[in-house]
Amino acid sequence: MINIDRLDSEIIGRMVSHARPGIAELAGALGVARNTVQSRLRRLEESGVLMGLHPIVDLESAGVAVQAFVALELDQRKLPRVVEELAAIAHVLEINTQAGREDLLVRVAARTHRDLQGAVTRMIEIDGVRSTVTTMIVSTPLRLRTQPLLAHLTAQAGFGRSTPAPD
């Protein structure tokens, strides 16, 4: 784990909100040298804070309008194998372990309710899955975001070693 300061947070925020800005563009917008931005990006990538830059896909625009969370209760001894088999299902977008009655929370997407049911049926058939509870997603008024949290956590951290924050 590394310490992230306000400059790191600003770089990340601009990378997220401006799809793939250039190093020179970032440096100019933040009022710092290109080498500073390059070294910060390298450090953030090498430490695992930035895990690649990917376009955000609007699944609904791509014809995939049905999404749900599927909570799975498992035989804990079979968790690694269950995760491996879930990952092989194309409809599975994300798998999270959780504390509580259910052990996994899986986000799935499909073109139709029938396709979604097929994906859930495949999950139920995996050895080690005891039960499932499916919750349909009606809308997503707030997509996954990290910038407000990073800005909050780094508000008192300063803006790099010797560079004042831009006005």
NULOPA-210664 format. One record per residue (C-alpha): x, z, y. Coordinates in Angstrom, 3 decimals. Each point is the difference from the previous one (the first is absolute). Layout:
NULOPA-210664
(pt (X Z Y))
...
END
This chain:
NULOPA-210664
(pt (0.000 0.000 0.000))
(pt (1.234 -0.823 3.481))
(pt (-0.935 1.333 3.403))
(pt (-2.043 -2.492 1.983))
(pt (0.151 0.179 3.776))
(pt (-2.187 -1.636 2.640))
(pt (2.099 -3.186 0.069))
(pt (-0.433 -0.395 -3.771))
(pt (-3.727 0.602 0.434))
(pt (-0.221 -2.601 2.781))
(pt (1.908 -2.567 -2.090))
(pt (-2.307 0.591 -2.971))
(pt (-3.083 -0.184 2.204))
(pt (1.023 -3.326 1.497))
(pt (0.883 -1.387 -3.430))
(pt (-3.443 0.977 -1.298))
(pt (-1.999 -1.251 2.975))
(pt (1.963 -3.200 0.685))
(pt (0.430 -1.866 -3.266))
(pt (3.740 -0.439 -0.442))
(pt (1.350 0.187 3.532))
(pt (3.601 -1.091 0.461))
(pt (2.825 2.479 0.522))
(pt (0.582 -1.259 3.551))
(pt (-3.716 0.297 0.792))
(pt (-0.085 3.585 -1.296))
(pt (3.149 0.945 1.900))
(pt (-1.329 -1.467 3.243))
(pt (-3.390 1.683 -0.328))
(pt (1.606 3.374 -0.722))
(pt (2.826 -0.311 2.525))
(pt (2.783 0.491 -2.543))
(pt (2.843 -2.144 -1.342))
(pt (-0.541 -2.465 -2.870))
(pt (2.630 1.826 -2.058))
(pt (-1.957 3.237 0.427))
(pt (-3.171 -1.593 -1.353))
(pt (1.898 -1.666 -2.870))
(pt (1.703 3.230 -1.041))
(pt (-3.269 1.954 0.251))
(pt (-1.875 -2.559 -2.102))
(pt (2.769 -0.005 -2.617))
(pt (-0.072 3.824 -0.142))
(pt (-3.817 0.083 -0.242))
(pt (0.033 -2.593 -2.802))
(pt (2.874 1.573 -1.947))
(pt (-1.646 3.434 0.150))
(pt (-3.319 -1.402 -1.243))
(pt (-1.971 0.747 3.185))
(pt (-0.621 -3.732 0.497))
(pt (-0.879 -1.570 -3.321))
(pt (-0.152 -3.625 1.021))
(pt (-2.078 -1.969 2.418))
(pt (-3.061 -1.637 -1.443))
(pt (-2.943 -1.810 1.505))
(pt (-3.257 1.934 -0.087))
(pt (-2.497 -1.884 -2.148))
(pt (-3.668 0.233 0.946))
(pt (-1.484 -0.101 -3.495))
(pt (-3.523 -0.624 1.254))
(pt (1.168 -3.120 1.850))
(pt (1.618 -1.085 -3.267))
(pt (-3.345 0.291 -1.809))
(pt (0.647 3.417 -1.540))
(pt (-2.861 1.984 1.509))
(pt (-0.543 2.791 -2.546))
(pt (2.278 3.039 0.057))
(pt (-0.248 3.414 -1.600))
(pt (1.915 3.147 -0.794))
(pt (0.003 0.890 -3.682))
(pt (0.923 3.584 -0.875))
(pt (1.327 0.391 -3.542))
(pt (0.218 3.137 -2.097))
(pt (2.853 -0.322 -2.492))
(pt (1.734 1.496 -2.962))
(pt (3.024 1.121 2.069))
(pt (2.448 -0.775 -2.794))
(pt (-0.896 -3.673 0.304))
(pt (0.344 -0.287 3.789))
(pt (3.046 -2.340 0.071))
(pt (-1.576 -2.394 -2.499))
(pt (-3.365 0.050 1.807))
(pt (1.702 -0.819 3.323))
(pt (1.889 -2.852 -1.658))
(pt (-3.213 -1.467 -1.427))
(pt (-1.895 0.436 3.271))
(pt (2.772 -1.833 1.846))
(pt (-0.563 -2.968 -2.319))
(pt (-3.592 -0.387 1.267))
(pt (0.029 -2.530 2.847))
(pt (-2.929 1.683 1.776))
(pt (1.969 3.242 0.441))
(pt (1.383 0.254 3.540))
(pt (1.390 3.523 -0.060))
(pt (0.358 2.979 -2.333))
(pt (0.289 3.580 1.261))
(pt (0.423 3.217 -1.970))
(pt (-2.094 2.838 1.340))
(pt (-0.775 3.662 -0.481))
(pt (-3.513 0.867 -1.051))
(pt (-2.345 -0.840 -2.841))
(pt (1.109 -3.615 -0.164))
(pt (3.665 -0.856 -0.408))
(pt (0.253 -3.461 1.556))
(pt (-1.694 -1.715 2.912))
(pt (0.140 -3.769 -0.350))
(pt (-0.991 -2.468 2.706))
(pt (-1.381 -3.221 -1.434))
(pt (-1.293 -3.245 1.481))
(pt (-2.022 -2.878 -1.420))
(pt (-1.953 -3.049 1.112))
(pt (-3.235 1.210 -1.591))
(pt (-1.554 3.182 -1.322))
(pt (0.163 -1.529 -3.470))
(pt (3.776 -0.487 0.357))
(pt (0.326 3.582 1.209))
(pt (-1.961 1.238 -3.006))
(pt (2.335 -1.963 -2.249))
(pt (3.029 1.666 1.572))
(pt (-1.552 3.462 -0.373))
(pt (-0.873 -0.769 -3.626))
(pt (3.647 -0.928 -0.641))
(pt (1.036 3.339 1.507))
(pt (-2.392 1.944 -2.213))
(pt (1.403 -1.755 -3.072))
(pt (3.575 1.159 0.705))
(pt (1.157 2.606 -2.514))
(pt (0.300 3.289 1.867))
(pt (-2.807 -0.602 2.516))
(pt (-2.707 2.591 -0.633))
(pt (-2.472 -0.902 2.749))
(pt (-0.400 -1.870 3.279))
(pt (-1.997 0.455 3.193))
(pt (-0.388 -3.067 2.221))
(pt (-0.681 0.234 3.731))
(pt (-0.774 -3.248 1.797))
(pt (1.679 -0.681 3.337))
(pt (-2.610 -1.160 2.510))
(pt (2.396 -0.570 2.903))
(pt (3.433 1.048 1.236))
(pt (-0.348 0.973 3.661))
(pt (3.609 1.271 0.093))
(pt (2.636 -1.724 -2.104))
(pt (3.137 1.745 -1.232))
(pt (2.176 0.825 2.972))
(pt (3.182 1.972 0.492))
(pt (0.934 -0.455 3.649))
(pt (-2.141 2.780 1.535))
(pt (1.469 2.505 -2.468))
(pt (3.588 -1.169 0.593))
(pt (-0.511 0.107 3.771))
(pt (-1.398 3.540 -0.276))
(pt (2.815 1.220 -2.256))
(pt (2.734 -1.523 2.165))
(pt (-1.417 0.803 3.452))
(pt (2.566 2.756 0.535))
(pt (2.870 -1.696 -1.861))
(pt (1.477 -1.952 2.895))
(pt (0.509 -3.725 0.333))
(pt (3.305 -0.623 -1.722))
(pt (3.384 1.510 0.688))
(pt (0.645 -1.072 3.575))
(pt (-2.833 -2.276 1.012))
(pt (-2.814 1.307 2.177))
(pt (-3.525 -1.017 -0.947))
(pt (-1.318 -3.076 1.813))
(pt (-2.552 0.668 2.745))
END
